[in-house]
Amino acid sequence: MKKYNLLFFNILFILFLDICFKFLAFKNIFSISLIYLFLLDIIIAFLVTILENIFYDKVNKIISIVITTFIFFIFLSQYIYFLYYESIFSVYSLLHGAQAFGFIDSIIEVIFKNIFSILLFFIPFVAYIILFKKFNFGKKSYKFNLIILGSSILVYTSFVLLLSISDKEKTYSSYNLYFNTHVPKLIVRDFGLLTEMRLDFKRTVFGFEEKIIIENKNENVSENPVVEEVSYHTLDIDFDSLIQNETDSTIKSMHQYFSNVSPTSFNEYTGMFEGKNLIVIIAEAFSPISIDKDLTPTLYKMYNEGFQFTNFYTPTYYVSTSDGEYVSLTSLLPKDGTWSMSTSRDNYLPFVYGNIFKNVGYNTRAYHNGAYTFYNRNYSHPNMGYIYKACYGGLNINCGMWPQSDVEMIDVTTDEYVNDEYFMTYYMTVSGHLRYTYIGNNIALKNRSYVEDLPYSEPIKAYLATQIELDKALELLISRLEDAGKLDDTVIAISADHYPYGLSNEDIIEHVDYIEDEKFDIHKNIFILWNSKMNSKIVVDKYSSSLDILPTILNLFNLEYDSRLLIGKDILSSEDGIVIFSDRSWLTEYGKYDSVNDVFTPFKDDVSDDYVDNINDSVFNKFLMSKLILEKDYYKILKK
């Protein structure tokens, strides 16, 4: 019987999977990056072939089965994860699979919705199974392996030479992505999934330092600087002395960077809520769909009586809800390849709500009606200054149902703080969690009668039913505050962890009228900032995101913090607004930049030629500084 050469099959197997992934995820194949992908995949196929022929027949067969199945599984799971989160999971998340992939019933739903594209990944694997007995697994000579190894070196040299003559100037050029910058989504686009995972593994295990771009001096300075004497949100930090005495080059560069960031100034809203109590709510999958005059009257009232941020976004980052929390609570961008909130649990975090309010005499508590240990919140939240309770960790509600009730959480917790002289309370809700059906979602089933007759699809109706639970919880919260005589002296801030990706984009588009570009507009959201004594709504049109919530609230409460050390900016300040997405795309008043396709769409005619490059450099720095603050425990260094 004729035996087939494994080398050619391995090349076709890996190339087929990588090209399928590239096309399905990014819709672009024909570019210079296809050549990069082709060369790198050939090298991988060469090395796999050596491993499959290095021993004798039986052992080689086992090695081949393990490697081929692993590669197939990686592509399949990454594609399903990408469909779910529009992101690439890291080696770290692979080791924490249960929480990285969320809930199995939702994953199954995604699979069925995309079954035809998913089946494409089975084609080469099925071919492998069919042809398995026809492959030659015999031990190859040293000469053969040396030729393959030498060919790998030759192909890699060709790749490096080709890459070296490409454009190196752009922040996210292919050259920089391979050697200097870690952006998983863009690395997959240019070099393929297996190369991205190799780079991720290497950089995770051995470390990886990105170089700070220091050319953008005073990147946040307003084009119309105020001449008169102005007060700024800064602390007394002697950066000149720190720079002079620092021996660690990375820390020194961080000092240099932050010393050149312009702080935000006090503004007409500074101290507007000074001395009041604060309740911060991150509502699971909250969105503009949640605001309905008849179905959610409390949310509707708060939205139309408080601050109204018309260009507010909640981008989805690498670890879904956990990263959504992290961005909102710390005003730092998450680090890819890890769970930033969990990683921060041993860091000094002086500017987060719990610590900063506790330091000025407030009692600070946090509650979550999900599991106490999920995403290691039992470590991260106490580190942020909270007395923390959750299901199976001090929160006495019906934790056996799914999802758990926001109403029950409010009902059993308000007595713990509502009579305190000063309180700051944080809630992470869960009633709005997917799946949005009446089977397996007790909250949707509970409130089904309110939405049953609406002329919408079932997923939209089930989603609205979960938001009714949040609305009832807020109604109860406001009632408890009013009964305790604390309503007028309490500010309530509500935002989302992410948009409701448990709904399809088609479902969302069915119910809203603001989506023109799905990539960006699907993340458009609501940030409610409300106090019962506000006389009328205050409309703010600046582009902003969950990254900007913390400094905005700190300014309103006139609390001491250093605005240079937070990545987000006070939305009410004079600084230009920006919305930053996980793949380094961004939105400003001047236009939107799609990093995956390297396309800038201007909103104005007077955009300078170097505007996109300057903003890309700025966004790069913001991600890098966020990562280094987390890795180096930078705030603690400044405290010394």
Secondary structure, DSSP 8 states (H G I E B T S, - for coil): ---B-HHHHHHHHHHHHHHHHHHHHHS--SSHHHHHHHHHHHHHHHHHHHHHTSS-HHHHHHHHHHHHHHHHHHHHHHHHHHHHHSS---HHHHTTHHHHT--HHHHHHHHHHTHHHHHHTHHHHHHHHHHGGGB--S---HHHHHHHHHHHHHHHHHHHHHHHTS--SSTT-HHHHHHT---HHHHHHHH-HHHHHHHHHHHHHH----------TTTT--SS---S---BS-----HHHHHHH---HHHHHHHHHHHTS---B--TTTTTTTT-EEEEEEETT--GGG--TTT-HHHHHHHHHSEEETTEE----TTHHHHHHHHHHHS----TTS-HHHHGGGS--TTSHHHHHHTTT-EEEEEEEEETTGGGHHHHHHHTT-EEEEETBEE-S-TTSSS--HHHHHHHHGGGTTTSSSEEEEEE--TT-S--SSSS-HHHHHTHHHHTTSSS-HHHHHHHHHHHHHHHHHHHHHHHHHHTT-STTEEEEEEESS--TTS-HHHHHHH-S--SSHHHHTTB---EEE-TT--S-EEE-S-EEGGGHHHHHHHHTT----GGG-SS--TTSSS---EE-TTS-EEETTEEEETTTTEEEESSS---TTHHHHHHHHHHHHHHHHHHHHHHTHHHHHH-
